[in-house]
Amino acid sequence: MKANTARNLSLVVAASLGVIACNPLNKMAKNSNDVNYSVTPDPLEMHGDSVEITVKGSYPAKYFNKKAVVDVKPVFVSDGQEVKEFETITLVGQDAEEDGRKVNYDKGGSFTYVTKVPYKPEMMSGELKAKIVGRYKSKSQELATVKVADGTIVTPNLVEDDDKPILGADEFQRITTDVHNAQIHYLINSSYVRPSELRDEDMEKLIEMIEKKAADSNYVFKKADIQAYASPDGELSLNENLAEDRAGSAAKALKRQMRKADAEKGTKDEFYNLVGKGEDWKGFKKAMQASDIKDKDLILRVLEMYQDVKKREQEIKNLAETYTVLKDEILPELRRSQIALSIDKVGKSDEQIAQLAADSAKGLNVEELLYAATLTDDLSKKLEIYKKAAKIYPDDWRGHNNAGYVKLMQNDVSAAKSYFEAAQSKASNNPIVMNNLGVIARLNGDRSAAMDYYNKANGAGDEVNYNKGIVNILNGNYDAATSNFSSFNSVNKALAQILAGSADQAVRTIDDSDEKTTAKAYYLKAVAGARTNNKELVMNNLKTAISKDPSMKDRAMKDAEFIDYDLSTL
């Protein structure tokens, strides 16, 4: 009886050993704890809409059967469901016929590979597990399922959608200055203003303009600049003071016209800026060069040889007797006072402009109409004004562009796009329009097209770089984003700094920002605290963020940034 029992036990043991020998996967499963699997980063990180991981594994000596095959497949599990599979890597024993990375039986081996998958929202919270399946001949067996990472950091998703469109600025000026010019000519060595000079065409126009604008309350006389000259053929002793005397006589003549027109400001001495310029040698040379005198170049060279001004003066007199054009045309034109009368035109008041814009807008030029939109904070009223500008002045891109700007402020992306495209048809390469079309492309999810537009918008303003920064964050280019946000202290700049590894700097940016009291700002300071191992910064700022926006609590509980913190007290 005992002999039979012993014989039967031997058969069982032998059979068991035979099974193990025939199926080495059992042994590999039993010793699976001897195998090391790891993933970096842990937690996973989303960058540019993707999650990239580096998977590593090492097998001890005598573990990997010579003919076995092992498939390692990372799988993200959330709420008990597999939500994303990564690429599978296949390892093979040294004598296996299947393709894969060889693992030596006697020495063991290791592997490293990098794989990337598109991010899914379900990957924010959960676990990354490595499913290890062994194959041997026709047999297949799960060797182990190993947790290798917790959750996914998705901090780039905190980017604010505060893309910055740009308005086409008006060039409205309530006060514009017109400068009216005229000349008074004199006889040689004289500063007397002849009555005939006041009847010259330019002076007649000036006098008529003075009378007309003095009677119009929309005009204000500002100043008169008078520069006077003497010709270089006059007596040197006289010319030194003659130019000043001519400036004074011209001012007196102009004052008389001002009195007649009741333009009181123009009757005051302080209204006039008088400058006597002396002999106009430069003007003489210029007139000579422009003349038809045959020997003009030779004459000028000879005259310039005289260092003695009196000798040059006498030589010019001699030449004037020879060349009548010099005596009758060139020299008389140099004996003059040049008058520049500045008159301000005062435009419509804000009240007048606003009223006209609210009505038919007739009587408003395009600058006034565009300016009218700046007088109200009501987006609907702004839109109506810009639509009028686009209708009345259809070839001016700004009316179309600015209507699109308002539509974007009203979150009507489709309508905004239509207006921006209309603006582009009027100004195809305008950098402001390019920026605004880039904003539309970005909001519609086409980051590549958006960046193409922004690259054509350089010079439109700091807003272009800011908008590039948003795209940089979404593409995972955090250093570029930080640089593009350099002109702004904002939540987005702080976010870029955190993602670029400058968490401490991000906190300072937020504290200097106009957005520092928003829930997002406090949340980001908590993230900065987590990245610098500052528990107090984490907890205090999370509590404040949640008090301002209770939805932040749900995010914080799932956020892998805070995986090492107990948030149960929030």
Buried (B, 14 or more C-beta within 10 A) or exposed (E): EEEEEEEEEEEEEEEEEEEEEEBBBBBBBEBBEBBEBBBBBBBBBBBBEEBBBEBBBBBEEEBBBBBBBBBBBBBBBBEEEEBBEBBBBBBBBBEBEEEBBBBEBEEBBEBEBEBEBEBBEBBBBBBBBBBBBBBBEEEEBEBBBBEBBBBBBBBBBBBBEEBBBBBBBBEBEBEEEEEBEBBBBBEBBBBEBBEEBBEBEBBEEBBEBBBEBBEEEEBBBBBBBBBBBBBBBBEBEBBBEBBBBBBBBBBEBBBBBBEEBEBEBBBEEEBBBBEBBBBBBEBBBEBBEEBEBEEBEEBBEEBEEBEEEEEBBEBBBEBBEEBEBBBEEBBBBBBBBBBBBBBBBEBBEEEBBBEBBBEEBEEBEBBBBBBBBBBBEEEEBBBBBBBBBBEBBEEBBBBBBBBBBBBBEBEBBEBBBBBBBBBBEBBEEBBBBBBBBBBBBBBEEBBEBBBBBBEBBEEBBBBBBBBBBBBBBBBBBBBBBBBBBEEBBBBBBBBBBBBBEBBEBBBBBBEEBEBBEBBBBBBBBBBBBBBBEBEEBBBBBBBBBBEBBEEBBEBBEBBBBBBEBEBEEB
